[in-house]
Amino acid sequence: MVGGERILDRLVQTMTAALGAPPLLVSNSPDAPSWRTDLRVVKDPRPGMGALGGIYAAVVEAPAPVICLAWDMPFVPQALIAELAARLGRFDAIIPESGGPRGVEPLCAGYGPGSRSAISASLDQGDLRAVGFHQRITIGILPLADVRRFGDPDLLFFNVNTADDLARAEDLWRRLGSSP
């Protein structure tokens, strides 16, 4: 919960508004179907492959190109999702630039069908890096200057992995007066 709302619910609202349809929920948790009964839940076809396995599941299961968003990122705005979707058609993947260690944020990005075999090959080789397959496909980068139009990248791509992160997210929410 951040700002009195589950992060998952906030992201479902954001993605539905941006894309016009509810997202898939990729999770191997046995109770995932009860989290949101209105969502189609898919399991990783290749479990144990981390975030890249989740991206692969979305690319395999979705009927069209997909925007993948880690469901622990409470501050991703609708406009950024829409921008990624609008740019995806020209590339196998569209990824926002970030100030993070990878230089891009692959867990808030768009992936087209052309990325499927490249991700599969990386998984086959045991390369679970979410950026490990990029050299095999055409990548569009949403430049950092464009990302900043939607907010501070450190905030946009902030994810909640620990209890401390959750407390920080709640504090950020209160201080910034954020809204979905």
The 8 nearest C-alpha neighbors of each residue, nearest first, counted from 0:
[[1, 5, 4, 3, 6, 2, 165, 169],
 [2, 0, 169, 3, 4, 5, 6, 168],
 [1, 3, 4, 172, 169, 0, 173, 5],
 [2, 4, 1, 0, 5, 169, 6, 172],
 [5, 3, 0, 1, 2, 6, 9, 8],
 [4, 6, 0, 8, 7, 1, 9, 3],
 [5, 7, 9, 73, 8, 0, 10, 4],
 [6, 8, 10, 5, 9, 70, 11, 71],
 [9, 7, 11, 5, 10, 6, 12, 4],
 [8, 10, 6, 12, 7, 11, 13, 179],
 [11, 9, 13, 7, 12, 8, 14, 6],
 [10, 12, 8, 14, 13, 9, 15, 7],
 [11, 13, 15, 9, 10, 14, 16, 8],
 [14, 12, 10, 77, 16, 11, 15, 17],
 [13, 15, 17, 11, 16, 12, 18, 10],
 [16, 14, 21, 20, 19, 12, 18, 17],
 [15, 17, 13, 14, 19, 18, 12, 77],
 [18, 16, 14, 81, 77, 15, 19, 80],
 [19, 17, 15, 20, 16, 14, 81, 84],
 [18, 20, 15, 16, 17, 21, 14, 22],
 [21, 19, 15, 18, 22, 16, 14, 17],
 [20, 22, 15, 11, 14, 38, 23, 19],
 [23, 21, 24, 20, 11, 14, 15, 38],
 [22, 24, 39, 40, 38, 25, 21, 41],
 [23, 25, 40, 39, 26, 41, 22, 38],
 [26, 24, 41, 42, 40, 53, 23, 57],
 [27, 25, 42, 28, 24, 41, 31, 40],
 [26, 28, 42, 29, 43, 25, 31, 46],
 [27, 29, 31, 30, 26, 42, 32, 25],
 [30, 28, 31, 27, 32, 26, 33, 42],
 [29, 31, 28, 32, 33, 34, 27, 26],
 [32, 30, 34, 28, 33, 29, 26, 40],
 [33, 31, 34, 30, 36, 40, 35, 29],
 [32, 34, 31, 35, 36, 30, 29, 37],
 [35, 33, 31, 32, 36, 30, 7, 38],
 [36, 34, 37, 33, 38, 32, 31, 8],
 [35, 37, 38, 33, 32, 34, 39, 40],
 [36, 38, 35, 39, 21, 32, 34, 33],
 [39, 37, 36, 35, 40, 23, 24, 21],
 [38, 40, 23, 24, 41, 37, 22, 32],
 [41, 39, 24, 25, 23, 32, 38, 42],
 [42, 40, 25, 24, 26, 39, 43, 23],
 [43, 41, 27, 26, 25, 44, 40, 56],
 [42, 44, 46, 56, 45, 53, 52, 27],
 [43, 45, 46, 42, 56, 52, 55, 41],
 [44, 46, 43, 52, 48, 47, 56, 42],
 [47, 45, 43, 48, 44, 52, 27, 42],
 [46, 48, 49, 45, 52, 43, 50, 27],
 [47, 49, 52, 46, 51, 127, 45, 50],
 [50, 48, 52, 51, 47, 53, 127, 46],
 [49, 51, 53, 52, 54, 129, 48, 127],
 [52, 50, 54, 129, 53, 49, 127, 55],
 [51, 53, 48, 55, 50, 49, 54, 56],
 [54, 52, 50, 56, 51, 55, 43, 25],
 [53, 55, 51, 57, 56, 52, 58, 50],
 [54, 56, 52, 58, 53, 57, 59, 51],
 [57, 55, 53, 43, 59, 54, 58, 60],
 [56, 58, 54, 60, 55, 59, 61, 53],
 [57, 59, 55, 56, 61, 60, 115, 54],
 [60, 58, 56, 57, 61, 55, 115, 112],
 [61, 59, 57, 58, 56, 62, 41, 55],
 [60, 62, 63, 58, 57, 59, 65, 64],
 [61, 63, 60, 64, 59, 58, 65, 112],
 [64, 62, 61, 65, 111, 112, 58, 60],
 [63, 65, 111, 110, 112, 58, 61, 66],
 [66, 64, 110, 109, 67, 63, 111, 58],
 [65, 67, 109, 108, 110, 68, 84, 64],
 [68, 66, 108, 107, 109, 65, 106, 54],
 [67, 69, 107, 106, 70, 66, 108, 72],
 [70, 68, 71, 106, 72, 107, 67, 158],
 [69, 71, 72, 7, 68, 6, 10, 73],
 [70, 72, 158, 159, 69, 73, 6, 160],
 [73, 71, 158, 70, 157, 74, 69, 156],
 [72, 74, 6, 75, 71, 10, 158, 9],
 [73, 75, 155, 72, 76, 154, 156, 157],
 [74, 76, 155, 73, 72, 156, 77, 79],
 [77, 75, 78, 79, 74, 179, 13, 80],
 [76, 78, 13, 17, 80, 79, 81, 14],
 [77, 79, 81, 76, 80, 82, 17, 149],
 [80, 78, 82, 81, 77, 76, 83, 149],
 [81, 79, 77, 83, 82, 78, 17, 84],
 [80, 82, 78, 84, 17, 79, 83, 85],
 [83, 81, 79, 85, 84, 80, 78, 86],
 [82, 84, 80, 86, 85, 81, 87, 109],
 [85, 83, 81, 87, 82, 86, 80, 109],
 [84, 86, 82, 83, 87, 81, 88, 80],
 [87, 85, 83, 84, 88, 89, 82, 93],
 [88, 86, 84, 89, 93, 90, 85, 83],
 [89, 87, 90, 86, 85, 91, 111, 84],
 [88, 90, 87, 86, 91, 139, 92, 93],
 [91, 89, 92, 137, 87, 88, 138, 139],
 [90, 92, 111, 113, 137, 114, 110, 136],
 [93, 91, 110, 138, 90, 109, 111, 139],
 [94, 92, 139, 109, 87, 140, 138, 108],
 [93, 95, 108, 140, 141, 105, 104, 139],
 [96, 94, 141, 140, 103, 104, 97, 142],
 [95, 97, 103, 143, 142, 141, 102, 140],
 [98, 96, 103, 102, 99, 104, 152, 143],
 [97, 99, 102, 100, 152, 96, 153, 103],
 [100, 98, 102, 97, 101, 103, 104, 153],
 [99, 101, 102, 98, 103, 97, 104, 96],
 [102, 100, 103, 99, 104, 97, 130, 98],
 [101, 103, 97, 99, 100, 98, 96, 104],
 [104, 102, 96, 97, 101, 95, 105, 94],
 [103, 105, 106, 95, 107, 97, 96, 94],
 [106, 104, 108, 107, 94, 129, 103, 130],
 [105, 107, 68, 69, 104, 108, 67, 50],
 [108, 106, 68, 105, 67, 104, 69, 66],
 [109, 107, 94, 105, 67, 66, 93, 106],
 [108, 110, 66, 93, 92, 65, 67, 87],
 [111, 109, 92, 65, 64, 91, 66, 114],
 [110, 112, 64, 91, 113, 114, 92, 65],
 [111, 113, 114, 115, 64, 58, 110, 91],
 [114, 112, 91, 111, 115, 116, 136, 117],
 [113, 115, 117, 112, 91, 111, 116, 118],
 [116, 114, 118, 117, 112, 113, 119, 58],
 [115, 117, 119, 118, 114, 120, 113, 112],
 [118, 116, 120, 114, 119, 115, 132, 135],
 [119, 117, 121, 115, 120, 116, 132, 114],
 [118, 120, 116, 122, 117, 121, 123, 115],
 [119, 121, 123, 117, 122, 118, 116, 124],
 [122, 120, 126, 124, 118, 123, 119, 132],
 [121, 123, 125, 119, 124, 120, 126, 127],
 [124, 122, 120, 121, 125, 119, 126, 118],
 [125, 123, 121, 122, 126, 120, 127, 119],
 [124, 126, 122, 123, 127, 121, 48, 120],
 [127, 125, 121, 124, 122, 128, 131, 123],
 [126, 128, 51, 125, 122, 129, 48, 49],
 [129, 127, 131, 130, 126, 51, 132, 50],
 [128, 130, 51, 131, 105, 127, 50, 132],
 [131, 129, 128, 133, 132, 105, 101, 127],
 [132, 130, 128, 133, 129, 126, 121, 127],
 [131, 133, 134, 130, 117, 135, 118, 121],
 [132, 134, 135, 130, 136, 131, 138, 137],
 [133, 135, 132, 136, 131, 137, 138, 130],
 [136, 134, 133, 132, 117, 137, 114, 118],
 [137, 135, 133, 134, 91, 138, 114, 117],
 [138, 136, 91, 90, 92, 139, 135, 133],
 [139, 137, 92, 90, 93, 91, 136, 140],
 [138, 140, 93, 90, 92, 94, 141, 137],
 [139, 141, 94, 95, 93, 142, 96, 138],
 [140, 142, 95, 96, 94, 145, 143, 139],
 [143, 141, 145, 144, 96, 140, 146, 95],
 [142, 144, 146, 96, 145, 147, 97, 141],
 [145, 143, 147, 142, 146, 148, 141, 96],
 [146, 144, 142, 143, 147, 148, 141, 149],
 [145, 147, 143, 148, 144, 149, 142, 95],
 [146, 148, 150, 149, 144, 145, 151, 143],
 [149, 147, 145, 146, 150, 144, 151, 143],
 [150, 148, 147, 146, 79, 78, 76, 151],
 [151, 149, 147, 148, 152, 155, 146, 154],
 [150, 152, 154, 153, 147, 155, 149, 146],
 [153, 151, 155, 154, 156, 97, 150, 147],
 [154, 152, 151, 156, 155, 157, 98, 97],
 [153, 155, 157, 152, 151, 156, 74, 150],
 [156, 154, 152, 75, 74, 153, 157, 151],
 [157, 155, 154, 153, 152, 72, 158, 75],
 [158, 156, 154, 155, 72, 153, 159, 74],
 [159, 157, 72, 71, 156, 160, 73, 164],
 [158, 160, 164, 71, 165, 161, 72, 157],
 [159, 161, 164, 158, 162, 71, 165, 163],
 [162, 160, 164, 163, 159, 165, 166, 158],
 [161, 163, 165, 164, 166, 160, 159, 167],
 [164, 162, 166, 161, 165, 167, 160, 159],
 [165, 163, 167, 159, 161, 162, 166, 168],
 [164, 166, 168, 162, 163, 167, 159, 169],
 [165, 167, 163, 169, 164, 168, 170, 162],
 [166, 168, 164, 170, 165, 169, 171, 163],
 [169, 167, 165, 171, 170, 166, 164, 172],
 [170, 168, 172, 166, 1, 167, 171, 2],
 [169, 171, 167, 173, 172, 168, 174, 166],
 [172, 170, 168, 174, 169, 173, 175, 167],
 [171, 173, 169, 177, 170, 175, 174, 176],
 [174, 172, 170, 176, 171, 175, 169, 2],
 [175, 173, 171, 172, 176, 170, 177, 169],
 [174, 176, 177, 172, 173, 171, 170, 178],
 [175, 177, 173, 174, 172, 178, 171, 2],
 [178, 176, 175, 172, 179, 173, 74, 174],
 [177, 179, 176, 172, 74, 2, 76, 175],
 [178, 9, 76, 13, 177, 74, 77, 12]]
